[in-house]
Amino acid sequence: MRNSDRLLLLSVAVLLVYLVLSILFPDLVSPFGVIYSWLLDFSLLLGYPGAFLISAIGNATILVPFPYVGVAFILGGLRDELTLAFVFDPWLIGIVSGIGAMIGEMTGYFIGYGGGRLIDEDQTSAFKSFVDSHPRATPIVVWFLAATPIPDDVLVIPLGAARYSWWKVALVQLIGKTMFLMGISWSGRIGLDFVGSILGSTDPLSLLSRVIEVSSVLLVIFAIYSLVRIDWNSLVSRRNSNS
């Protein structure tokens, strides 16, 4: 069994145990809710530096969903309780969050560079061959993952293991993350009041909320697993045979 298979089974088992416990004990506190509340309080206390730190921490966690995007969304649309004026500039939130996200994401790169174990050794060698044969496509894929909610550890870690230039990864990550988080921050400016009205009428301890919570994390895990399981050996062999 591959390392990625073991990680998938362990993640699914932990989430199912959490869901069963939530059903048996309806008042069980959601760890995701606790983490999110802490993140929000922390970012509100520190403002722009908080957005930077939360994004750095959120992207430094390897293959673990971390709600740093929600912080940028909320700060982008946050209003002063008295004047109802917006507190933060979405452009600046996007910039500082993007810088923090890039710095955090480079953690995965250096873990891979130092000998990450997520991808098997033969897969790493094949991945290096694939990257070397697609010098123009690699930065585009790195940018695409950085500019979308798709977890990019699955690519950044192998790039580190393949000894791909760190500054190329950092630069493209900075551009993609900044664009992504600017979009998230502006989405908060436009839609925070609407989302808040919906969430305010939803019981976070209800079974439906727990199922949605677990399902969201499972979708992220399966997306990561699907990308990790790409057979780079087959892709390289297929390309060589077509050359």
PEUR-V765945 format. One record per residue. N is the residue number from 1. RES is the residue in three letters. NEAR is the number of other ideal C-beta (glycine too) atoms within 12 Angstrom. Layout:
((N | RES | NEAR) (N | RES | NEAR))
This chain:
((1 | MET | 10) (2 | ARG | 19) (3 | ASN | 22) (4 | SER | 31) (5 | ASP | 16) (6 | ARG | 17) (7 | LEU | 27) (8 | LEU | 27) (9 | LEU | 17) (10 | LEU | 18) (11 | SER | 27) (12 | VAL | 23) (13 | ALA | 16) (14 | VAL | 20) (15 | LEU | 30) (16 | LEU | 21) (17 | VAL | 16) (18 | TYR | 25) (19 | LEU | 25) (20 | VAL | 17) (21 | LEU | 19) (22 | SER | 29) (23 | ILE | 19) (24 | LEU | 13) (25 | PHE | 15) (26 | PRO | 17) (27 | ASP | 14) (28 | LEU | 23) (29 | VAL | 18) (30 | SER | 27) (31 | PRO | 23) (32 | PHE | 28) (33 | GLY | 23) (34 | VAL | 15) (35 | ILE | 26) (36 | TYR | 28) (37 | SER | 20) (38 | TRP | 22) (39 | LEU | 32) (40 | LEU | 25) (41 | ASP | 16) (42 | PHE | 25) (43 | SER | 40) (44 | LEU | 23) (45 | LEU | 17) (46 | LEU | 20) (47 | GLY | 22) (48 | TYR | 30) (49 | PRO | 22) (50 | GLY | 31) (51 | ALA | 47) (52 | PHE | 35) (53 | LEU | 27) (54 | ILE | 42) (55 | SER | 45) (56 | ALA | 30) (57 | ILE | 28) (58 | GLY | 40) (59 | ASN | 43) (60 | ALA | 27) (61 | THR | 25) (62 | ILE | 30) (63 | LEU | 36) (64 | VAL | 26) (65 | PRO | 32) (66 | PHE | 31) (67 | PRO | 34) (68 | TYR | 43) (69 | VAL | 37) (70 | GLY | 37) (71 | VAL | 46) (72 | ALA | 48) (73 | PHE | 40) (74 | ILE | 40) (75 | LEU | 44) (76 | GLY | 38) (77 | GLY | 31) (78 | LEU | 30) (79 | ARG | 19) (80 | ASP | 12) (81 | GLU | 9) (82 | LEU | 7) (83 | THR | 8) (84 | LEU | 11) (85 | ALA | 12) (86 | PHE | 24) (87 | VAL | 27) (88 | PHE | 35) (89 | ASP | 24) (90 | PRO | 32) (91 | TRP | 22) (92 | LEU | 26) (93 | ILE | 45) (94 | GLY | 39) (95 | ILE | 28) (96 | VAL | 37) (97 | SER | 50) (98 | GLY | 40) (99 | ILE | 31) (100 | GLY | 37) (101 | ALA | 49) (102 | MET | 41) (103 | ILE | 27) (104 | GLY | 36) (105 | GLU | 46) (106 | MET | 36) (107 | THR | 33) (108 | GLY | 41) (109 | TYR | 37) (110 | PHE | 25) (111 | ILE | 26) (112 | GLY | 35) (113 | TYR | 23) (114 | GLY | 14) (115 | GLY | 15) (116 | GLY | 31) (117 | ARG | 22) (118 | LEU | 35) (119 | ILE | 38) (120 | ASP | 25) (121 | GLU | 20) (122 | ASP | 17) (123 | GLN | 32) (124 | THR | 31) (125 | SER | 20) (126 | ALA | 28) (127 | PHE | 40) (128 | LYS | 26) (129 | SER | 22) (130 | PHE | 31) (131 | VAL | 31) (132 | ASP | 21) (133 | SER | 22) (134 | HIS | 21) (135 | PRO | 14) (136 | ARG | 13) (137 | ALA | 17) (138 | THR | 27) (139 | PRO | 26) (140 | ILE | 18) (141 | VAL | 31) (142 | VAL | 41) (143 | TRP | 28) (144 | PHE | 22) (145 | LEU | 34) (146 | ALA | 37) (147 | ALA | 28) (148 | THR | 21) (149 | PRO | 30) (150 | ILE | 24) (151 | PRO | 34) (152 | ASP | 40) (153 | ASP | 44) (154 | VAL | 38) (155 | LEU | 43) (156 | VAL | 47) (157 | ILE | 39) (158 | PRO | 42) (159 | LEU | 41) (160 | GLY | 37) (161 | ALA | 34) (162 | ALA | 33) (163 | ARG | 22) (164 | TYR | 32) (165 | SER | 20) (166 | TRP | 24) (167 | TRP | 15) (168 | LYS | 26) (169 | VAL | 41) (170 | ALA | 31) (171 | LEU | 22) (172 | VAL | 34) (173 | GLN | 42) (174 | LEU | 33) (175 | ILE | 27) (176 | GLY | 35) (177 | LYS | 46) (178 | THR | 33) (179 | MET | 26) (180 | PHE | 37) (181 | LEU | 48) (182 | MET | 32) (183 | GLY | 28) (184 | ILE | 38) (185 | SER | 42) (186 | TRP | 26) (187 | SER | 26) (188 | GLY | 35) (189 | ARG | 29) (190 | ILE | 17) (191 | GLY | 20) (192 | LEU | 30) (193 | ASP | 19) (194 | PHE | 16) (195 | VAL | 20) (196 | GLY | 18) (197 | SER | 11) (198 | ILE | 12) (199 | LEU | 20) (200 | GLY | 12) (201 | SER | 12) (202 | THR | 17) (203 | ASP | 16) (204 | PRO | 24) (205 | LEU | 18) (206 | SER | 17) (207 | LEU | 19) (208 | LEU | 16) (209 | SER | 24) (210 | ARG | 33) (211 | VAL | 19) (212 | ILE | 21) (213 | GLU | 30) (214 | VAL | 30) (215 | SER | 18) (216 | SER | 20) (217 | VAL | 31) (218 | LEU | 24) (219 | LEU | 21) (220 | VAL | 31) (221 | ILE | 30) (222 | PHE | 23) (223 | ALA | 24) (224 | ILE | 32) (225 | TYR | 28) (226 | SER | 17) (227 | LEU | 29) (228 | VAL | 35) (229 | ARG | 22) (230 | ILE | 23) (231 | ASP | 21) (232 | TRP | 33) (233 | ASN | 22) (234 | SER | 18) (235 | LEU | 21) (236 | VAL | 26) (237 | SER | 16) (238 | ARG | 15) (239 | ARG | 18) (240 | ASN | 14) (241 | SER | 9) (242 | ASN | 9) (243 | SER | 8))
